[in-house]
Amino acid sequence: MTHIGARYGQLAQMSYVTRDMDAAVAHAETQLGITGLVRSQADIEVMSHGQRRRLAVKSAIANMGPPGAVRQFEIIQPVAGATEIYTDAVDLGAHILGFHHIGIAVPGAYSEWENLLAQVRASGDEFAYLFPAEPSPEAKLCFCYVDTRRQLGHYTEYLWADPALAGIPVAPWL
């Protein structure tokens, strides 16, 4: 069995959940000094606890740090579908930002992503989300949320992007 520490190689992201994206971005800019947040929306199909489900979110990402050591600050606003991963894990009324997960980059070829998935399965940790819902070598971007709340008190996201996508904001480690 591979322990969770073996999968914590390349910390890439700190992620927070909000109930109000506009207010959260304003807070990040004025109170935290985090600028350059790039906003996007996603409406995708994920595998969530063994079921194919829709997930719609708004997000804002800022890439910070020197080349080769860039880290992301991410804000997510759940919109529709399989949002309980966000809404059950964070008290959205407590603060404009609620810590939700860390993101670990999985650099390299798709085989590295397959290896990570096998490690998580062997560990017994549960996939809260898996995207694409059916992993495939044709995928260009993959992520999964692993329910590590029992060991760590938060979710852990693993992110893989095809090296051909170097330069895209969502994968600054490429």
Contacts in CASP RR format, 6 or more apart in sequence:
PFRMAT RR
TARGET T0000
AUTHOR 0000-0000-0000
METHOD contacts of the structure
MODEL  1
MTHIGARYGQLAQMSYVTRDMDAAVAHAETQLGITGLVRSQADIEVMSHG
QRRRLAVKSAIANMGPPGAVRQFEIIQPVAGATEIYTDAVDLGAHILGFH
HIGIAVPGAYSEWENLLAQVRASGDEFAYLFPAEPSPEAKLCFCYVDTRR
QLGHYTEYLWADPALAGIPVAPWL
1 122 0 8 1.000
1 123 0 8 1.000
1 124 0 8 1.000
2 119 0 8 1.000
2 122 0 8 1.000
2 123 0 8 1.000
3 123 0 8 1.000
4 123 0 8 1.000
4 125 0 8 1.000
4 148 0 8 1.000
4 151 0 8 1.000
4 152 0 8 1.000
4 156 0 8 1.000
6 119 0 8 1.000
7 104 0 8 1.000
7 116 0 8 1.000
7 119 0 8 1.000
7 120 0 8 1.000
7 123 0 8 1.000
7 156 0 8 1.000
7 158 0 8 1.000
8 104 0 8 1.000
8 156 0 8 1.000
9 104 0 8 1.000
10 104 0 8 1.000
10 105 0 8 1.000
10 106 0 8 1.000
10 107 0 8 1.000
10 173 0 8 1.000
11 71 0 8 1.000
11 102 0 8 1.000
11 103 0 8 1.000
11 104 0 8 1.000
11 105 0 8 1.000
12 71 0 8 1.000
12 72 0 8 1.000
12 103 0 8 1.000
12 104 0 8 1.000
12 105 0 8 1.000
12 159 0 8 1.000
12 172 0 8 1.000
12 173 0 8 1.000
13 71 0 8 1.000
13 72 0 8 1.000
13 73 0 8 1.000
13 74 0 8 1.000
13 102 0 8 1.000
13 103 0 8 1.000
13 157 0 8 1.000
13 159 0 8 1.000
14 71 0 8 1.000
14 72 0 8 1.000
14 73 0 8 1.000
14 74 0 8 1.000
14 99 0 8 1.000
14 102 0 8 1.000
14 103 0 8 1.000
15 72 0 8 1.000
15 74 0 8 1.000
15 75 0 8 1.000
15 76 0 8 1.000
15 99 0 8 1.000
15 100 0 8 1.000
15 101 0 8 1.000
15 102 0 8 1.000
15 103 0 8 1.000
15 157 0 8 1.000
16 24 0 8 1.000
16 73 0 8 1.000
16 74 0 8 1.000
16 75 0 8 1.000
16 76 0 8 1.000
16 97 0 8 1.000
16 98 0 8 1.000
16 99 0 8 1.000
16 100 0 8 1.000
17 75 0 8 1.000
17 76 0 8 1.000
17 77 0 8 1.000
17 78 0 8 1.000
17 86 0 8 1.000
17 87 0 8 1.000
17 89 0 8 1.000
17 90 0 8 1.000
17 92 0 8 1.000
17 97 0 8 1.000
17 98 0 8 1.000
17 100 0 8 1.000
18 24 0 8 1.000
18 75 0 8 1.000
18 76 0 8 1.000
18 77 0 8 1.000
18 92 0 8 1.000
18 96 0 8 1.000
18 97 0 8 1.000
18 98 0 8 1.000
19 77 0 8 1.000
19 92 0 8 1.000
19 93 0 8 1.000
19 96 0 8 1.000
20 77 0 8 1.000
20 96 0 8 1.000
21 39 0 8 1.000
21 58 0 8 1.000
21 60 0 8 1.000
21 75 0 8 1.000
21 77 0 8 1.000
23 96 0 8 1.000
24 60 0 8 1.000
24 75 0 8 1.000
24 77 0 8 1.000
24 96 0 8 1.000
24 97 0 8 1.000
25 37 0 8 1.000
25 39 0 8 1.000
25 60 0 8 1.000
25 75 0 8 1.000
27 96 0 8 1.000
27 97 0 8 1.000
28 34 0 8 1.000
28 37 0 8 1.000
28 60 0 8 1.000
28 62 0 8 1.000
28 73 0 8 1.000
28 75 0 8 1.000
28 97 0 8 1.000
29 35 0 8 1.000
29 37 0 8 1.000
34 62 0 8 1.000
34 64 0 8 1.000
34 73 0 8 1.000
35 62 0 8 1.000
36 62 0 8 1.000
37 60 0 8 1.000
37 61 0 8 1.000
37 62 0 8 1.000
37 73 0 8 1.000
37 75 0 8 1.000
38 60 0 8 1.000
38 61 0 8 1.000
38 62 0 8 1.000
38 169 0 8 1.000
39 58 0 8 1.000
39 59 0 8 1.000
39 60 0 8 1.000
40 58 0 8 1.000
40 59 0 8 1.000
40 60 0 8 1.000
40 61 0 8 1.000
41 56 0 8 1.000
41 57 0 8 1.000
41 58 0 8 1.000
41 59 0 8 1.000
41 79 0 8 1.000
42 55 0 8 1.000
42 56 0 8 1.000
42 57 0 8 1.000
42 59 0 8 1.000
43 54 0 8 1.000
43 55 0 8 1.000
43 56 0 8 1.000
43 80 0 8 1.000
44 54 0 8 1.000
44 55 0 8 1.000
44 56 0 8 1.000
44 131 0 8 1.000
45 52 0 8 1.000
45 53 0 8 1.000
45 54 0 8 1.000
45 55 0 8 1.000
45 131 0 8 1.000
45 132 0 8 1.000
45 133 0 8 1.000
46 52 0 8 1.000
46 53 0 8 1.000
46 54 0 8 1.000
46 55 0 8 1.000
46 82 0 8 1.000
46 129 0 8 1.000
46 130 0 8 1.000
46 131 0 8 1.000
46 133 0 8 1.000
47 53 0 8 1.000
47 127 0 8 1.000
47 129 0 8 1.000
47 130 0 8 1.000
47 131 0 8 1.000
47 133 0 8 1.000
47 134 0 8 1.000
48 55 0 8 1.000
48 82 0 8 1.000
48 85 0 8 1.000
48 128 0 8 1.000
48 129 0 8 1.000
48 130 0 8 1.000
49 126 0 8 1.000
49 127 0 8 1.000
49 128 0 8 1.000
50 127 0 8 1.000
52 133 0 8 1.000
53 81 0 8 1.000
53 82 0 8 1.000
54 80 0 8 1.000
54 81 0 8 1.000
54 82 0 8 1.000
55 80 0 8 1.000
55 81 0 8 1.000
55 82 0 8 1.000
55 83 0 8 1.000
55 129 0 8 1.000
56 78 0 8 1.000
56 79 0 8 1.000
56 80 0 8 1.000
56 81 0 8 1.000
56 83 0 8 1.000
57 76 0 8 1.000
57 77 0 8 1.000
57 78 0 8 1.000
57 79 0 8 1.000
57 83 0 8 1.000
57 86 0 8 1.000
58 76 0 8 1.000
58 77 0 8 1.000
58 79 0 8 1.000
59 74 0 8 1.000
59 75 0 8 1.000
59 76 0 8 1.000
59 77 0 8 1.000
60 74 0 8 1.000
60 75 0 8 1.000
61 72 0 8 1.000
61 73 0 8 1.000
61 74 0 8 1.000
61 75 0 8 1.000
61 169 0 8 1.000
61 170 0 8 1.000
62 72 0 8 1.000
62 73 0 8 1.000
63 70 0 8 1.000
63 71 0 8 1.000
63 72 0 8 1.000
63 169 0 8 1.000
63 172 0 8 1.000
64 70 0 8 1.000
64 71 0 8 1.000
64 72 0 8 1.000
64 73 0 8 1.000
65 71 0 8 1.000
68 173 0 8 1.000
70 172 0 8 1.000
70 173 0 8 1.000
72 103 0 8 1.000
72 172 0 8 1.000
75 97 0 8 1.000
76 86 0 8 1.000
76 100 0 8 1.000
78 86 0 8 1.000
78 87 0 8 1.000
82 129 0 8 1.000
85 128 0 8 1.000
85 129 0 8 1.000
85 145 0 8 1.000
85 155 0 8 1.000
86 100 0 8 1.000
89 100 0 8 1.000
89 149 0 8 1.000
89 154 0 8 1.000
89 155 0 8 1.000
90 98 0 8 1.000
90 99 0 8 1.000
90 100 0 8 1.000
91 98 0 8 1.000
92 98 0 8 1.000
99 154 0 8 1.000
100 154 0 8 1.000
100 155 0 8 1.000
101 145 0 8 1.000
101 154 0 8 1.000
101 155 0 8 1.000
101 156 0 8 1.000
101 157 0 8 1.000
102 154 0 8 1.000
102 156 0 8 1.000
102 157 0 8 1.000
103 156 0 8 1.000
103 157 0 8 1.000
103 158 0 8 1.000
103 159 0 8 1.000
104 156 0 8 1.000
104 157 0 8 1.000
104 158 0 8 1.000
104 159 0 8 1.000
105 159 0 8 1.000
105 160 0 8 1.000
105 171 0 8 1.000
105 173 0 8 1.000
106 112 0 8 1.000
106 113 0 8 1.000
106 116 0 8 1.000
106 158 0 8 1.000
106 159 0 8 1.000
106 160 0 8 1.000
107 160 0 8 1.000
107 163 0 8 1.000
107 173 0 8 1.000
107 174 0 8 1.000
108 160 0 8 1.000
108 163 0 8 1.000
109 163 0 8 1.000
110 137 0 8 1.000
110 139 0 8 1.000
110 160 0 8 1.000
110 162 0 8 1.000
112 160 0 8 1.000
113 135 0 8 1.000
113 142 0 8 1.000
113 160 0 8 1.000
114 135 0 8 1.000
116 158 0 8 1.000
116 160 0 8 1.000
117 135 0 8 1.000
117 144 0 8 1.000
120 127 0 8 1.000
120 144 0 8 1.000
120 146 0 8 1.000
120 158 0 8 1.000
125 146 0 8 1.000
125 147 0 8 1.000
125 148 0 8 1.000
126 146 0 8 1.000
126 147 0 8 1.000
127 144 0 8 1.000
127 145 0 8 1.000
127 146 0 8 1.000
127 147 0 8 1.000
128 144 0 8 1.000
128 145 0 8 1.000
128 146 0 8 1.000
128 147 0 8 1.000
128 155 0 8 1.000
129 143 0 8 1.000
129 144 0 8 1.000
129 145 0 8 1.000
130 144 0 8 1.000
131 142 0 8 1.000
131 143 0 8 1.000
131 144 0 8 1.000
132 139 0 8 1.000
132 142 0 8 1.000
135 142 0 8 1.000
139 162 0 8 1.000
140 161 0 8 1.000
140 162 0 8 1.000
140 164 0 8 1.000
140 165 0 8 1.000
141 160 0 8 1.000
141 161 0 8 1.000
141 162 0 8 1.000
141 165 0 8 1.000
141 170 0 8 1.000
141 171 0 8 1.000
142 159 0 8 1.000
142 160 0 8 1.000
142 161 0 8 1.000
143 157 0 8 1.000
143 158 0 8 1.000
143 159 0 8 1.000
143 160 0 8 1.000
144 157 0 8 1.000
144 158 0 8 1.000
145 155 0 8 1.000
145 156 0 8 1.000
145 157 0 8 1.000
146 155 0 8 1.000
146 156 0 8 1.000
146 157 0 8 1.000
146 158 0 8 1.000
147 155 0 8 1.000
148 154 0 8 1.000
148 155 0 8 1.000
148 156 0 8 1.000
149 155 0 8 1.000
159 170 0 8 1.000
159 171 0 8 1.000
161 168 0 8 1.000
161 170 0 8 1.000
161 171 0 8 1.000
161 174 0 8 1.000
163 174 0 8 1.000
165 171 0 8 1.000
165 174 0 8 1.000
166 174 0 8 1.000
167 174 0 8 1.000
168 174 0 8 1.000
END
